[in-house]
Amino acid sequence: MSRTDGLDPRLPAVDLTTRARDLRELMDDPDCDPRVLARTFRRFAVVNALVSGWRSVWRTHVAPALPASGRGRVLDLGCGGGDLARALVRWAAADGFDVEVVGADPDARAIEAATRSTPRGVTFRQQSSTELVAAGERFDVVVSNHVLHHLGDAERQGFLADSEQLASSRSLHSDIRRSRSAYRAYAVGSTLVAAGTFVRVDGLRSIRRSFTLPELQDVLPAGWSAERASPHRVLAIRDA
Ligand SMILES: C[S@@+](CC[C@H](N)C(=O)[O-])C[C@H]1O[C@@H](n2cnc3c(N)ncnc32)[C@H](O)[C@@H]1O
């Protein structure tokens, strides 16, 4: 018999004690409705701005890892619709840095959404981390948002190994920290922004797939560390 979590009668009780690593997101279906997908990419820009905490992570973890000259290159791996890449260039300029940001994603649908807006200093490329390594690319700082939970174990190890190769100063991967309170907060808050998109279903599935801090610590290779970030975030960090 299905129960509810007491906050939303349409929200079935879910087990958050273990990672739901096999749960698929609606966006991952190559046959999903392209109009809903395009709306979802745009709406995730709003969600990311509200929940991902990158504004402070830029100040505490990205800017300090850039060259002292203030000029640098940042790679956003798995850039999706490109909102983080655009925000990084904006924040860098506001804080007196001259930063070029490349957003890369192997998914053509993501790059199509991202390239609808390419402010000065941002470029988007349809390439995977492995293709960027093969091309001999190097960046001062390599970041990602919401990619770690998305990958299977072997893919994640490959992604982190690629990130190590690509970053000359720091790799920094931010993701959701799985908890009952994160799930409840998103279940309630996402109803305000989810209409006509996959934002609610995929966001809730992402939380179920995401790591707790000890789980992330366990799967990170040597040389990496995991940090808790507020309010419901984890960071995987490696300094070159
Ligand atoms: C859940 S989405 C996150 C998108 C975006 N960063 C955001 O926060 O909205 C994960 C993205 O990672 C991309 N991805 C998966 N493996 C990758 C790899 N090896 N290199 C670059 N991107 C990858 C996928 O194509 C997908 O668009």
The ligand as an SDF file (V2000), in Angstrom:
LIG
                    3D

 27 29  0  0  0  0  0  0  0  0999 V2000
   21.6980   16.0940  -15.1170 C   0  0  0  0  0  0  0  0  0  0  0  0
   22.4430   16.8780  -16.4720 S   0  0  0  0  0  0  0  0  0  0  0  0
   23.0310   18.3910  -15.7130 C   0  0  0  0  0  0  0  0  0  0  0  0
   22.9930   19.5440  -16.6730 C   0  0  0  0  0  0  0  0  0  0  0  0
   23.4320   20.9060  -16.1080 C   0  0  0  0  0  0  0  0  0  0  0  0
   24.7920   20.8700  -15.6090 N   0  0  0  0  0  0  0  0  0  0  0  0
   22.4900   21.3950  -15.0350 C   0  0  0  0  0  0  0  0  0  0  0  0
   22.8900   21.4940  -13.8560 O   0  0  0  0  0  0  0  0  0  0  0  0
   21.3230   21.7130  -15.3460 O   0  0  0  0  0  0  0  0  0  0  0  0
   23.9580   15.9550  -16.7150 C   0  0  0  0  0  0  0  0  0  0  0  0
   24.6300   16.2890  -18.0490 C   0  0  0  0  0  0  0  0  0  0  0  0
   25.9250   15.6920  -18.0600 O   0  0  0  0  0  0  0  0  0  0  0  0
   26.2270   15.3460  -19.3900 C   0  0  0  0  0  0  0  0  0  0  0  0
   27.3490   14.3930  -19.3940 N   0  0  0  0  0  0  0  0  0  0  0  0
   27.3210   13.0820  -19.0660 C   0  0  0  0  0  0  0  0  0  0  0  0
   28.5450   12.5310  -19.1880 N   0  0  0  0  0  0  0  0  0  0  0  0
   29.3800   13.5190  -19.5960 C   0  0  0  0  0  0  0  0  0  0  0  0
   30.7780   13.5820  -19.9090 C   0  0  0  0  0  0  0  0  0  0  0  0
   31.5730   12.5100  -19.8070 N   0  0  0  0  0  0  0  0  0  0  0  0
   31.2970   14.7680  -20.3210 N   0  0  0  0  0  0  0  0  0  0  0  0
   30.5090   15.8640  -20.3970 C   0  0  0  0  0  0  0  0  0  0  0  0
   29.1820   15.8600  -20.1160 N   0  0  0  0  0  0  0  0  0  0  0  0
   28.6260   14.7110  -19.7270 C   0  0  0  0  0  0  0  0  0  0  0  0
   24.8980   14.8000  -19.9120 C   0  0  0  0  0  0  0  0  0  0  0  0
   24.8290   14.8020  -21.3240 O   0  0  0  0  0  0  0  0  0  0  0  0
   23.8960   15.7530  -19.2630 C   0  0  0  0  0  0  0  0  0  0  0  0
   23.5380   16.8240  -20.1070 O   0  0  0  0  0  0  0  0  0  0  0  0
  1  2  1  0
  2  3  1  0
  2 10  1  0
  3  4  1  0
  4  5  1  0
  5  6  1  0
  5  7  1  0
  7  8  2  0
  7  9  1  0
 10 11  1  0
 11 12  1  0
 11 26  1  0
 12 13  1  0
 13 14  1  0
 13 24  1  0
 14 15  1  0
 14 23  1  0
 15 16  2  0
 16 17  1  0
 17 18  1  0
 17 23  2  0
 18 19  1  0
 18 20  2  0
 20 21  1  0
 21 22  2  0
 22 23  1  0
 24 25  1  0
 24 26  1  0
 26 27  1  0
M  CHG  2   2   1   9  -1
M  END
$$$$
